[in-house]
Amino acid sequence: MQGECVVKKIFKQMAFLKVAKDAREVWEKFREEGDGNKHPKVSVIQLHGAIMSGGKAGTLSLDKLRGTIKDAFNKQAVDAVALDINSPGGSPVQSDMIGREIRYWADKKKIPVYSFVQDVAASGGYWLACAGDEIHALPSSITGSIGVISASFGFDKLIEKLGIERRVHTAGDNKSKMDPFMPVAEKDVEAIKDLQLSIHEDFKDWVKLRRGDKLKGADSVLMNGDFWTSSESKELGLIDGIGELQQVMREKLGEEVKFIQHQPKGLFSLSSILSGAAENGMKAMGEAVVDHAIHRTSENALWKRFKL
């Protein structure tokens, strides 16, 4: 008898779950179709900030964007995805991973992707723009900077002037390569240049893969690290058109198009600093503040290259 009651209870729960599932499907269909006049929908992914690992506020990384990108392609019955880009670049690895993630979902879902540049899509920012099937920019937007840069400071003369003796012990002849407190060694510079050339080739291959026959000009012109305004970029085939996101998408999909915004959530904030301090003490708070300041300095340096 007790077993029979358990079976009945299970069947009741299954019936309830089926009703709930049916209701959810009806609701999702209603959300997609509305009053029967199905409007085109565009998911807009906001890609604003320097591209850096670590998930700092105001920066872009795959860890921050993976869920956002997936939602943009999956949560709504969308007709297109628009990338709203404003980035001076940053990490080539993160740029590559974000671009690959966008293309994975675009190819899987067979949804066209359009890139739109605000102030700048340079270096890694242009890497992201190339994830789109088309690239559009505003008249004064800056695009390009297809190159690789490495910048640092040398403090060896400063510590010598201050009478500071630096003591470094390594296992491995190249472990202290490019130490900012040691005089620069020519062999270290050559090693860094070799790395840069390899990364630059990856960048060029991605641009050629995504832009194809649209490119107009030799690598020595297009991919030497230079950057241009939109009229020049269009002539060179780096972008397809000049226009603003909503304007262009309305021209393509009609005036009734609906825009669904997708913004990555910041993983670093004042609240995270305070909560970390509460759990681990003031030392954690101090380390977090210093770490944030370093990232902000690096980010500002990227923007300053374009005087923005």
C-alpha positions, -999 to 999 in steps of 0.1 A, spaced: 0 0 0 28 23 9 46 15 -24 14 23 -43 12 57 -27 48 64 -36 41 55 -72 10 77 -73 31 106 -58 58 101 -85 32 101 -113 16 133 -99 50 150 -98 57 139 -134 24 152 -145 31 185 -128 65 187 -144 50 181 -179 24 208 -173 52 232 -162 73 223 -193 44 229 -216 36 262 -200 73 273 -203 73 263 -240 41 283 -246 56 313 -227 88 311 -248 68 309 -280 48 339 -269 79 359 -261 93 351 -295 62 357 -316 44 384 -294 11 394 -309 17 374 -341 37 402 -357 72 386 -353 98 414 -352 134 407 -362 157 405 -332 193 414 -329 215 404 -299 240 432 -292 272 421 -274 291 450 -258 328 447 -261 342 478 -245 376 481 -228 411 468 -231 416 430 -236 433 415 -206 431 382 -186 420 383 -150 385 397 -152 392 432 -140 364 458 -143 365 477 -176 385 449 -194 376 421 -217 385 384 -213 370 351 -224 362 342 -187 340 374 -185 324 370 -219 318 332 -224 284 332 -208 274 365 -224 283 353 -259 265 320 -254 233 338 -242 234 362 -271 232 333 -296 209 310 -276 185 329 -253 164 345 -280 153 335 -315 176 361 -330 181 370 -366 216 385 -361 242 393 -336 259 427 -334 293 433 -318 294 468 -303 332 473 -301 353 500 -284 387 486 -276 424 496 -281 435 460 -279 456 441 -254 462 404 -249 465 386 -283 456 353 -266 424 366 -251 416 383 -284 420 350 -302 399 331 -277 371 356 -277 371 357 -315 370 319 -317 341 317 -292 320 341 -312 327 322 -344 319 288 -327 284 300 -318 279 318 -351 287 288 -372 268 264 -349 236 285 -349 240 298 -385 235 333 -373 252 363 -391 274 385 -371 280 422 -377 308 442 -360 304 480 -352 332 502 -341 328 531 -318 359 552 -310 385 525 -318 389 489 -328 427 486 -329 451 457 -325 432 432 -304 401 453 -308 403 448 -346 410 411 -340 375 410 -323 359 430 -351 371 404 -376 349 379 -359 320 396 -377 309 387 -412 308 425 -419 326 454 -401 311 489 -400 325 520 -383 316 556 -377 333 583 -398 359 592 -371 364 557 -358 400 543 -357 406 508 -370 436 486 -378 469 485 -358 476 450 -370 508 444 -352 523 433 -319 540 455 -293 559 448 -261 568 477 -238 586 479 -205 610 501 -184 646 497 -175 657 506 -139 693 493 -139 708 528 -139 684 540 -113 692 514 -87 730 518 -95 726 556 -88 708 548 -55 735 524 -45 711 494 -45 726 459 -52 702 435 -69 707 398 -61 691 373 -84 697 335 -84 682 313 -110 682 277 -122 681 281 -160 702 305 -180 672 324 -194 650 325 -163 658 362 -157 653 372 -193 642 409 -198 646 416 -160 639 454 -158 666 459 -131 693 444 -153 709 459 -185 692 448 -216 708 419 -234 708 417 -272 700 380 -272 669 387 -250 657 414 -275 661 390 -304 641 363 -285 612 387 -278 612 398 -315 609 362 -325 579 358 -303 563 389 -317 568 378 -353 551 345 -345 521 362 -329 520 388 -357 517 359 -382 488 345 -363 471 379 -363 476 383 -401 463 348 -408 431 356 -388 426 389 -407 431 372 -440 408 343 -431 380 366 -421 384 394 -446 396 374 -476 394 391 -510 380 423 -494 415 433 -484 431 458 -509 468 462 -504 500 444 -496 508 431 -461 535 458 -458 507 484 -460 478 468 -442 496 449 -415 525 471 -404 508 483 -372 494 515 -387 458 526 -381 433 547 -400 400 565 -399 370 548 -415 372 563 -451 408 550 -454 399 517 -437 371 511 -462 394 518 -492 418 493 -478 391 467 -473 395 466 -435 359 475 -430 328 471 -452 308 503 -445 304 535 -425 274 536 -402 260 533 -367 248 500 -353 211 506 -350 209 525 -383 227 497 -402 207 469 -387 174 487 -394 185 491 -430 192 453 -432 162 440 -411 136 467 -412 124 495 -389 107 471 -365 139 453 -354 143 448 -317 177 451 -300 186 428 -270 215 441 -250 241 417 -236 268 432 -214 296 413 -196 294 415 -159 324 431 -141 343 407 -119 362 434 -100 345 462 -80 347 480 -47 323 454 -32 347 426 -42 376 445 -25 356 450 7 343 414 8 379 401 2 391 424 31 364 410 53 374 374 46 412 378 45 420 410 63 433 444 52 463 428 35 440 413 9 424 447 4 457 464 -1 469 438 -26 436 440 -45 439 478 -48 475 477 -60 466 450 -85 437 470 -98 459 501 -101 484 482 -122 457 470 -145 443 505 -148 477 519 -157 482 492 -184 447 499 -198 453 537 -199 485 532 -217 467 512 -244 441 540 -249 468 567 -249 484 552 -280 453 565 -299 451 598 -280 416 588 -267 
